[in-house]
Amino acid sequence: ILAGLLFCLSGCGGPKVEDYANKTPAMDIRDFFNGEVTALGIFIDRSGIADPSMSVTMKGTFDKNGGEMHEEFIYSDGRRDTRTWKIAFTDEHHFTGTAHDIIGGAKGAQYGNTVHMEYVLRVPHKGSTYDLSMDDWMYKMDDKTIINRITMSKFGFKVGELILTFKKK
């Protein structure tokens, strides 16, 4: 029984971004997010209810060391928000990111067609704020499209997911 339990637990680690090193088309956020990008997305709460949806416009400026990306969000309930990411690469695959609502900074890596980031996002909600852990995966589909899945959690419990499709202009 113990051996079976250990075997099951050994598979709980999930994928690593390095597992995608040979996947194509190759992704480099410095290229994809340099210039104008739009996105459509939806939040799905832990019970499976999908709401609200959002549209995002982004404009990035990058070089080989990193750069900056400004995001403007419009939600289906009328709310608006902005975020400006500052991204710095530490080597060809790894980077860090900061923004006004990112607590302690983001850590990211890119291999093959995939980017993975982990960070804590401070989210306003009904006059208060929540600090949510974000497990952010982006998959490049073609030269103009990325599918993004972000799992949000608090104290290790899933709060919801955000699914976005990015389109490069």
PyRosetta script that sets phi, psi and omega in degrees:
from pyrosetta import init, pose_from_sequence

init()
pose = pose_from_sequence("ILAGLLFCLSGCGGPKVEDYANKTPAMDIRDFFNGEVTALGIFIDRSGIADPSMSVTMKGTFDKNGGEMHEEFIYSDGRRDTRTWKIAFTDEHHFTGTAHDIIGGAKGAQYGNTVHMEYVLRVPHKGSTYDLSMDDWMYKMDDKTIINRITMSKFGFKVGELILTFKKK")
pose.set_psi(1, -45.2)
pose.set_omega(1, -179.8)
pose.set_phi(2, -60.4)
pose.set_psi(2, -42.2)
pose.set_omega(2, 178.8)
pose.set_phi(3, -61.9)
pose.set_psi(3, -42.2)
pose.set_omega(3, 178.4)
pose.set_phi(4, -63.5)
pose.set_psi(4, -41.8)
pose.set_omega(4, 178.1)
pose.set_phi(5, -63.7)
pose.set_psi(5, -44.7)
pose.set_omega(5, 178.4)
pose.set_phi(6, -62.6)
pose.set_psi(6, -38.7)
pose.set_omega(6, 177.7)
pose.set_phi(7, -62.4)
pose.set_psi(7, -45.1)
pose.set_omega(7, 179.5)
pose.set_phi(8, -63.3)
pose.set_psi(8, -43.3)
pose.set_omega(8, -179.6)
pose.set_phi(9, -67.8)
pose.set_psi(9, -30.1)
pose.set_omega(9, -179.2)
pose.set_phi(10, -66.1)
pose.set_psi(10, -23.1)
pose.set_omega(10, 179.1)
pose.set_phi(11, -89.8)
pose.set_psi(11, 3.8)
pose.set_omega(11, -174.8)
pose.set_phi(12, -85.4)
pose.set_psi(12, -3.1)
pose.set_omega(12, -175.9)
pose.set_phi(13, -69.7)
pose.set_psi(13, -23.9)
pose.set_omega(13, -179.6)
pose.set_phi(14, 78.5)
pose.set_psi(14, 176.1)
pose.set_omega(14, -178.4)
pose.set_phi(15, -71.6)
pose.set_psi(15, 157.5)
pose.set_omega(15, 172.7)
pose.set_phi(16, -112.1)
pose.set_psi(16, 148.2)
pose.set_omega(16, -179.3)
pose.set_phi(17, -60.2)
pose.set_psi(17, -29.8)
pose.set_omega(17, 178.6)
pose.set_phi(18, -64.1)
pose.set_psi(18, -23.3)
pose.set_omega(18, 178.0)
pose.set_phi(19, -61.1)
pose.set_psi(19, -18.8)
pose.set_omega(19, -176.6)
pose.set_phi(20, -99.5)
pose.set_psi(20, 9.5)
pose.set_omega(20, -173.3)
pose.set_phi(21, -54.6)
pose.set_psi(21, -32.8)
pose.set_omega(21, -177.2)
pose.set_phi(22, -98.6)
pose.set_psi(22, 5.8)
pose.set_omega(22, -179.4)
pose.set_phi(23, -82.2)
pose.set_psi(23, 146.7)
pose.set_omega(23, 178.4)
pose.set_phi(24, -126.4)
pose.set_psi(24, 160.2)
pose.set_omega(24, 3.9)
pose.set_phi(25, -76.7)
pose.set_psi(25, 147.6)
pose.set_omega(25, -177.7)
pose.set_phi(26, -61.2)
pose.set_psi(26, 140.6)
pose.set_omega(26, -178.5)
pose.set_phi(27, -115.0)
pose.set_psi(27, 133.7)
pose.set_omega(27, 169.5)
pose.set_phi(28, -138.9)
pose.set_psi(28, 115.3)
pose.set_omega(28, -176.1)
pose.set_phi(29, -61.7)
pose.set_psi(29, -25.5)
pose.set_omega(29, 178.1)
pose.set_phi(30, -64.6)
pose.set_psi(30, -30.6)
pose.set_omega(30, 177.3)
pose.set_phi(31, -85.9)
pose.set_psi(31, -51.7)
pose.set_omega(31, -173.7)
pose.set_phi(32, -62.5)
pose.set_psi(32, -43.8)
pose.set_omega(32, -175.2)
pose.set_phi(33, -92.5)
pose.set_psi(33, 8.4)
pose.set_omega(33, 173.9)
pose.set_phi(34, -81.8)
pose.set_psi(34, 115.5)
pose.set_omega(34, -175.2)
pose.set_phi(35, 105.4)
pose.set_psi(35, -153.5)
pose.set_omega(35, -175.1)
pose.set_phi(36, -98.0)
pose.set_psi(36, 135.2)
pose.set_omega(36, 178.6)
pose.set_phi(37, -139.3)
pose.set_psi(37, 142.7)
pose.set_omega(37, 174.2)
pose.set_phi(38, -119.2)
pose.set_psi(38, 161.3)
pose.set_omega(38, 178.1)
pose.set_phi(39, -148.5)
pose.set_psi(39, 151.2)
pose.set_omega(39, 169.8)
pose.set_phi(40, -124.0)
pose.set_psi(40, 140.9)
pose.set_omega(40, -178.0)
pose.set_phi(41, -154.0)
pose.set_psi(41, 171.2)
pose.set_omega(41, 178.9)
pose.set_phi(42, -145.7)
pose.set_psi(42, 142.9)
pose.set_omega(42, 175.5)
pose.set_phi(43, -96.8)
pose.set_psi(43, 132.6)
pose.set_omega(43, 177.5)
pose.set_phi(44, -118.8)
pose.set_psi(44, 117.0)
pose.set_omega(44, -176.6)
pose.set_phi(45, -75.9)
pose.set_psi(45, 175.0)
pose.set_omega(45, -173.3)
pose.set_phi(46, -63.3)
pose.set_psi(46, -19.3)
pose.set_omega(46, 177.9)
pose.set_phi(47, -91.9)
pose.set_psi(47, -1.2)
pose.set_omega(47, 178.0)
pose.set_phi(48, 97.2)
pose.set_psi(48, 0.4)
pose.set_omega(48, 179.0)
pose.set_phi(49, -76.8)
pose.set_psi(49, 128.2)
pose.set_omega(49, -178.9)
pose.set_phi(50, -98.8)
pose.set_psi(50, 110.0)
pose.set_omega(50, 178.3)
pose.set_phi(51, 179.2)
pose.set_psi(51, 139.7)
pose.set_omega(51, -4.6)
pose.set_phi(52, -89.9)
pose.set_psi(52, 165.4)
pose.set_omega(52, 172.7)
pose.set_phi(53, -92.3)
pose.set_psi(53, 168.2)
pose.set_omega(53, -177.8)
pose.set_phi(54, -151.4)
pose.set_psi(54, 157.9)
pose.set_omega(54, 167.4)
pose.set_phi(55, -122.7)
pose.set_psi(55, 149.4)
pose.set_omega(55, -176.5)
pose.set_phi(56, -134.8)
pose.set_psi(56, 135.3)
pose.set_omega(56, 168.9)
pose.set_phi(57, -115.7)
pose.set_psi(57, 138.4)
pose.set_omega(57, -176.2)
pose.set_phi(58, -133.5)
pose.set_psi(58, 148.4)
pose.set_omega(58, 173.1)
pose.set_phi(59, -139.6)
pose.set_psi(59, 122.2)
pose.set_omega(59, -177.9)
pose.set_phi(60, -120.1)
pose.set_psi(60, 153.4)
pose.set_omega(60, 174.5)
pose.set_phi(61, -133.4)
pose.set_psi(61, 114.2)
pose.set_omega(61, -175.0)
pose.set_phi(62, -131.0)
pose.set_psi(62, 152.0)
pose.set_omega(62, 166.1)
pose.set_phi(63, -131.6)
pose.set_psi(63, -169.1)
pose.set_omega(63, -174.1)
pose.set_phi(64, -64.7)
pose.set_psi(64, -22.6)
pose.set_omega(64, -178.6)
pose.set_phi(65, -89.9)
pose.set_psi(65, -13.6)
pose.set_omega(65, -177.3)
pose.set_phi(66, 139.8)
pose.set_psi(66, -150.0)
pose.set_omega(66, -179.7)
pose.set_phi(67, 164.0)
pose.set_psi(67, -154.3)
pose.set_omega(67, -174.5)
pose.set_phi(68, -138.7)
pose.set_psi(68, 144.2)
pose.set_omega(68, 177.5)
pose.set_phi(69, -137.0)
pose.set_psi(69, 124.2)
pose.set_omega(69, 178.5)
pose.set_phi(70, -99.8)
pose.set_psi(70, 129.5)
pose.set_omega(70, -179.4)
pose.set_phi(71, -117.8)
pose.set_psi(71, 136.9)
pose.set_omega(71, 173.3)
pose.set_phi(72, -122.7)
pose.set_psi(72, 121.7)
pose.set_omega(72, -176.9)
pose.set_phi(73, -105.7)
pose.set_psi(73, 137.1)
pose.set_omega(73, 170.8)
pose.set_phi(74, -126.0)
pose.set_psi(74, 119.4)
pose.set_omega(74, -177.6)
pose.set_phi(75, -96.2)
pose.set_psi(75, 155.1)
pose.set_omega(75, -178.4)
pose.set_phi(76, -63.0)
pose.set_psi(76, -21.4)
pose.set_omega(76, 178.1)
pose.set_phi(77, -88.6)
pose.set_psi(77, 6.7)
pose.set_omega(77, 176.2)
pose.set_phi(78, 97.2)
pose.set_psi(78, -13.9)
pose.set_omega(78, 178.9)
pose.set_phi(79, -66.0)
pose.set_psi(79, 152.9)
pose.set_omega(79, 175.8)
pose.set_phi(80, -131.8)
pose.set_psi(80, 150.8)
pose.set_omega(80, 179.5)
pose.set_phi(81, -153.7)
pose.set_psi(81, 160.1)
pose.set_omega(81, 176.1)
pose.set_phi(82, -135.9)
pose.set_psi(82, 155.9)
pose.set_omega(82, 174.5)
pose.set_phi(83, -151.2)
pose.set_psi(83, 137.9)
pose.set_omega(83, 173.1)
pose.set_phi(84, -119.3)
pose.set_psi(84, 114.2)
pose.set_omega(84, 177.5)
pose.set_phi(85, -85.8)
pose.set_psi(85, 139.4)
pose.set_omega(85, 167.5)
pose.set_phi(86, -115.1)
pose.set_psi(86, 120.5)
pose.set_omega(86, -174.5)
pose.set_phi(87, -114.0)
pose.set_psi(87, 133.1)
pose.set_omega(87, 176.6)
pose.set_phi(88, -129.8)
pose.set_psi(88, 126.2)
pose.set_omega(88, 178.5)
pose.set_phi(89, -86.4)
pose.set_psi(89, 136.1)
pose.set_omega(89, 176.8)
pose.set_phi(90, -98.1)
pose.set_psi(90, -21.9)
pose.set_omega(90, 170.7)
pose.set_phi(91, -161.1)
pose.set_psi(91, -170.6)
pose.set_omega(91, -174.8)
pose.set_phi(92, -62.3)
pose.set_psi(92, -27.1)
pose.set_omega(92, -175.2)
pose.set_phi(93, -107.9)
pose.set_psi(93, -25.5)
pose.set_omega(93, -169.6)
pose.set_phi(94, -112.3)
pose.set_psi(94, 144.2)
pose.set_omega(94, -179.5)
pose.set_phi(95, -148.7)
pose.set_psi(95, 165.0)
pose.set_omega(95, 173.6)
pose.set_phi(96, -123.2)
pose.set_psi(96, 157.9)
pose.set_omega(96, 179.8)
pose.set_phi(97, -142.2)
pose.set_psi(97, 148.0)
pose.set_omega(97, 175.9)
pose.set_phi(98, -134.5)
pose.set_psi(98, 153.9)
pose.set_omega(98, 173.6)
pose.set_phi(99, -161.7)
pose.set_psi(99, 164.9)
pose.set_omega(99, -174.1)
pose.set_phi(100, -60.5)
pose.set_psi(100, -28.4)
pose.set_omega(100, -176.5)
pose.set_phi(101, -109.3)
pose.set_psi(101, 13.3)
pose.set_omega(101, 176.3)
pose.set_phi(102, -100.0)
pose.set_psi(102, 119.0)
pose.set_omega(102, -175.3)
pose.set_phi(103, -89.1)
pose.set_psi(103, 117.2)
pose.set_omega(103, 176.8)
pose.set_phi(104, 78.6)
pose.set_psi(104, 2.5)
pose.set_omega(104, 178.1)
pose.set_phi(105, 87.0)
pose.set_psi(105, 161.7)
pose.set_omega(105, 179.3)
pose.set_phi(106, -108.1)
pose.set_psi(106, 148.8)
pose.set_omega(106, 172.8)
pose.set_phi(107, -119.2)
pose.set_psi(107, 132.9)
pose.set_omega(107, -178.3)
pose.set_phi(108, -140.1)
pose.set_psi(108, 162.7)
pose.set_omega(108, 176.0)
pose.set_phi(109, -148.1)
pose.set_psi(109, 150.5)
pose.set_omega(109, 177.6)
pose.set_phi(110, -132.2)
pose.set_psi(110, 130.4)
pose.set_omega(110, 177.6)
pose.set_phi(111, -142.9)
pose.set_psi(111, 135.7)
pose.set_omega(111, 178.3)
pose.set_phi(112, 58.2)
pose.set_psi(112, -126.5)
pose.set_omega(112, -178.4)
pose.set_phi(113, -96.8)
pose.set_psi(113, 14.0)
pose.set_omega(113, -168.2)
pose.set_phi(114, -128.2)
pose.set_psi(114, 143.2)
pose.set_omega(114, 171.8)
pose.set_phi(115, -123.1)
pose.set_psi(115, 137.9)
pose.set_omega(115, 175.0)
pose.set_phi(116, -127.7)
pose.set_psi(116, 130.7)
pose.set_omega(116, 176.8)
pose.set_phi(117, -129.9)
pose.set_psi(117, 147.7)
pose.set_omega(117, 172.6)
pose.set_phi(118, -130.2)
pose.set_psi(118, 135.2)
pose.set_omega(118, -179.1)
pose.set_phi(119, -164.5)
pose.set_psi(119, 169.8)
pose.set_omega(119, 175.2)
pose.set_phi(120, -112.2)
pose.set_psi(120, 124.5)
pose.set_omega(120, -178.4)
pose.set_phi(121, -108.2)
pose.set_psi(121, 128.6)
pose.set_omega(121, 174.8)
pose.set_phi(122, -85.9)
pose.set_psi(122, 116.3)
pose.set_omega(122, -173.9)
pose.set_phi(123, -112.9)
pose.set_psi(123, 123.8)
pose.set_omega(123, 175.0)
pose.set_phi(124, -73.1)
pose.set_psi(124, 141.8)
pose.set_omega(124, 178.5)
pose.set_phi(125, -155.9)
pose.set_psi(125, 114.4)
pose.set_omega(125, 175.0)
pose.set_phi(126, 49.2)
pose.set_psi(126, 52.3)
pose.set_omega(126, 175.6)
pose.set_phi(127, 80.9)
pose.set_psi(127, 2.1)
pose.set_omega(127, 179.1)
pose.set_phi(128, -128.5)
pose.set_psi(128, -174.1)
pose.set_omega(128, 173.8)
pose.set_phi(129, -136.1)
pose.set_psi(129, 153.0)
pose.set_omega(129, 175.4)
pose.set_phi(130, -126.7)
pose.set_psi(130, 137.3)
pose.set_omega(130, 173.8)
pose.set_phi(131, -96.3)
pose.set_psi(131, 111.1)
pose.set_omega(131, -175.5)
pose.set_phi(132, -109.2)
pose.set_psi(132, 135.5)
pose.set_omega(132, 174.7)
pose.set_phi(133, -77.9)
pose.set_psi(133, 130.3)
pose.set_omega(133, -176.4)
pose.set_phi(134, -113.1)
pose.set_psi(134, 127.0)
pose.set_omega(134, 174.7)
pose.set_phi(135, -113.0)
pose.set_psi(135, 99.7)
pose.set_omega(135, -163.3)
pose.set_phi(136, -109.6)
pose.set_psi(136, 115.9)
pose.set_omega(136, 179.4)
pose.set_phi(137, -119.0)
pose.set_psi(137, 129.1)
pose.set_omega(137, 176.2)
pose.set_phi(138, -120.1)
pose.set_psi(138, 136.2)
pose.set_omega(138, -178.9)
pose.set_phi(139, -126.4)
pose.set_psi(139, 119.7)
pose.set_omega(139, 179.3)
pose.set_phi(140, -78.7)
pose.set_psi(140, 123.7)
pose.set_omega(140, -177.7)
pose.set_phi(141, -93.1)
pose.set_psi(141, -41.6)
pose.set_omega(141, 176.5)
pose.set_phi(142, -157.3)
pose.set_psi(142, -173.1)
pose.set_omega(142, -174.5)
pose.set_phi(143, -64.2)
pose.set_psi(143, -15.8)
pose.set_omega(143, -176.4)
pose.set_phi(144, -119.6)
pose.set_psi(144, 1.3)
pose.set_omega(144, -171.6)
pose.set_phi(145, -137.5)
pose.set_psi(145, 133.3)
pose.set_omega(145, 171.6)
pose.set_phi(146, -127.4)
pose.set_psi(146, 136.1)
pose.set_omega(146, 170.4)
pose.set_phi(147, -101.4)
pose.set_psi(147, 131.2)
pose.set_omega(147, -175.1)
pose.set_phi(148, -123.5)
pose.set_psi(148, 130.1)
pose.set_omega(148, 176.7)
pose.set_phi(149, -126.7)
pose.set_psi(149, 121.4)
pose.set_omega(149, -179.5)
pose.set_phi(150, -119.3)
pose.set_psi(150, 122.4)
pose.set_omega(150, 174.8)
pose.set_phi(151, -97.8)
pose.set_psi(151, 127.9)
pose.set_omega(151, -178.2)
pose.set_phi(152, -107.2)
pose.set_psi(152, 135.8)
pose.set_omega(152, 178.9)
pose.set_phi(153, -141.9)
pose.set_psi(153, 160.4)
pose.set_omega(153, 176.8)
pose.set_phi(154, -138.0)
pose.set_psi(154, 126.2)
pose.set_omega(154, -177.6)
pose.set_phi(155, 54.2)
pose.set_psi(155, 32.6)
pose.set_omega(155, 178.5)
pose.set_phi(156, 83.5)
pose.set_psi(156, -3.0)
pose.set_omega(156, 179.9)
pose.set_phi(157, -102.1)
pose.set_psi(157, 133.5)
pose.set_omega(157, -179.5)
pose.set_phi(158, -65.5)
pose.set_psi(158, 128.1)
pose.set_omega(158, 177.1)
pose.set_phi(159, -96.3)
pose.set_psi(159, -36.7)
pose.set_omega(159, -178.8)
pose.set_phi(160, 171.1)
pose.set_psi(160, -174.7)
pose.set_omega(160, 178.7)
pose.set_phi(161, -133.4)
pose.set_psi(161, 150.1)
pose.set_omega(161, 173.5)
pose.set_phi(162, -119.0)
pose.set_psi(162, 126.7)
pose.set_omega(162, 177.8)
pose.set_phi(163, -115.9)
pose.set_psi(163, 126.1)
pose.set_omega(163, -179.1)
pose.set_phi(164, -130.3)
pose.set_psi(164, 149.8)
pose.set_omega(164, 168.8)
pose.set_phi(165, -119.7)
pose.set_psi(165, 119.4)
pose.set_omega(165, 177.8)
pose.set_phi(166, -94.6)
pose.set_psi(166, 138.0)
pose.set_omega(166, 175.6)
pose.set_phi(167, -126.9)
pose.set_psi(167, 124.1)
pose.set_omega(167, 178.0)
pose.set_phi(168, -84.6)
pose.set_psi(168, 135.5)
pose.set_omega(168, 179.3)
pose.set_phi(169, -81.0)
pose.dump_pdb("model.pdb")
